[in-house]
């Protein structure tokens, strides 16, 4: 069996060979355990100069973790700069927030070349190389320049925007061409695949043959290299999450939450603190729910969990202040002496605790302005009690909306529509709730994280 080489910007924290990270890391680790191989990437450490540093190798079973630090300059220009100040907003259709700087693009290419240089001595001819996410788009091209002919795949965990949006990127043509160095490119949805193939055609990077179902395409690059681009919707460990949520329903944390509600209905949202998640619009929609339907006063609580991320970036500092102000305003206007409408928490919780919170909530509110997939939506569905399930209110701009069609789908920009759907969700009859939930759960049981992983690795190995 071919070794699997996983390359990502960040390697999940490892303690005694066990990852402490979430679903994606678990899927990657399972693939590595099955085939053996290497997980290569940044270890999260920053040094003044890291170019001369060799990867630190740690072995756990048949997996080798190969990690290295970034220099202060590379972290600022490649990670905070091009990856997160240029590509992240652009890929999420936020052209207004994107920064375009030739120096940060040069750093992006420099770090991709550095990763290629450092991983090269670790590769064997028959390895399967699987590169993850927008930080490392040019990595395959850099490896090809160093003479590597292994099967190489890339998976994008964000949306891919339309050509009209991406054409604002000065390096659009170069990045699209660099992706065509891979043998397999994976996307979450047909929409993302369609936008990418349009970019290939309009940029002149290659010619496209689209499959009739719109789920795959064959691209012939300008140099004759043939690339398969295909839809692989990422998912969750459905069965384990169902069991975890059933157990967590009796946990102390879940019981404390239920006791604090005193019989009130609960709406829950769980998101990384990011402008793509639509949190200000979500707070406004909840305020409109209370304004339009005053019977919800003192009867419904909204728990929004939003652990901070990229705290040193100005835009993230601004959104945190905005949400704190909004929560204070809404609570100040509507709260009573025994009820606070919004519980806004800037901290993270473990998977077991979150599973219990999902199960306790009558409504799961997942309304990103744009999201590649959004696994919280799938986790909420899997965590529900099938005999008395809650209702998922889901943005139609999340990749998960293509699969979870039985959710109440909304336009997150239309806060009035979101408020109306929240009211509908809170009063939905049991029979309808059970029917909608059962259909979504059937899909998640057959399209879980194992299927995603196995489908991708089989395609990367060249198996149909």
HELIX and SHEET records of a PDB file:
HELIX    1   1 UNK A   23  UNK A   35  1                                  13    
HELIX    2   2 UNK A   72  UNK A   74  1                                   3    
HELIX    3   3 UNK A   75  UNK A   87  3                                  13    
HELIX    4   4 UNK A   88  UNK A   91  1                                   4    
HELIX    5   5 UNK A   95  UNK A   97  5                                   3    
HELIX    6   6 UNK A  102  UNK A  120  1                                  19    
HELIX    7   7 UNK A  134  UNK A  136  5                                   3    
HELIX    8   8 UNK A  139  UNK A  145  1                                   7    
HELIX    9   9 UNK A  163  UNK A  166  1                                   4    
HELIX   10  10 UNK A  172  UNK A  179  1                                   8    
HELIX   11  11 UNK A  190  UNK A  203  1                                  14    
HELIX   12  12 UNK A  238  UNK A  248  1                                  11    
HELIX   13  13 UNK A  252  UNK A  261  1                                  10    
HELIX   14  14 UNK A  275  UNK A  277  5                                   3    
HELIX   15  15 UNK A  279  UNK A  292  1                                  14    
HELIX   16  16 UNK A  294  UNK A  296  5                                   3    
HELIX   17  17 UNK A  314  UNK A  334  1                                  21    
HELIX   18  18 UNK A  351  UNK A  360  1                                  10    
HELIX   19  19 UNK A  375  UNK A  383  1                                   9    
HELIX   20  20 UNK A  399  UNK A  402  5                                   4    
HELIX   21  21 UNK A  415  UNK A  426  1                                  12    
HELIX   22  22 UNK A  430  UNK A  446  1                                  17    
HELIX   23  23 UNK A  449  UNK A  460  1                                  12    
SHEET    1   A10 UNK A  56  UNK A  60  0                                        
SHEET    2   A10 UNK A  63  UNK A  71 -1                                        
SHEET    3   A10 UNK A  37  UNK A  47  1                                        
SHEET    4   A10 UNK A   4  UNK A  10  1                                        
SHEET    5   A10 UNK A 128  UNK A 132  1                                        
SHEET    6   A10 UNK A 151  UNK A 155  1                                        
SHEET    7   A10 UNK A 184  UNK A 187  1                                        
SHEET    8   A10 UNK A 226  UNK A 231  1                                        
SHEET    9   A10 UNK A 216  UNK A 221 -1                                        
SHEET   10   A10 UNK A 206  UNK A 210 -1                                        
SHEET    1   B 2 UNK A  14  UNK A  15  0                                        
SHEET    2   B 2 UNK A  18  UNK A  19 -1                                        
SHEET    1   C 6 UNK A 342  UNK A 345  0                                        
SHEET    2   C 6 UNK A 300  UNK A 305  1                                        
SHEET    3   C 6 UNK A 265  UNK A 270  1                                        
SHEET    4   C 6 UNK A 363  UNK A 366  1                                        
SHEET    5   C 6 UNK A 391  UNK A 395  1                                        
SHEET    6   C 6 UNK A 408  UNK A 410  1                                        
END                                                                             
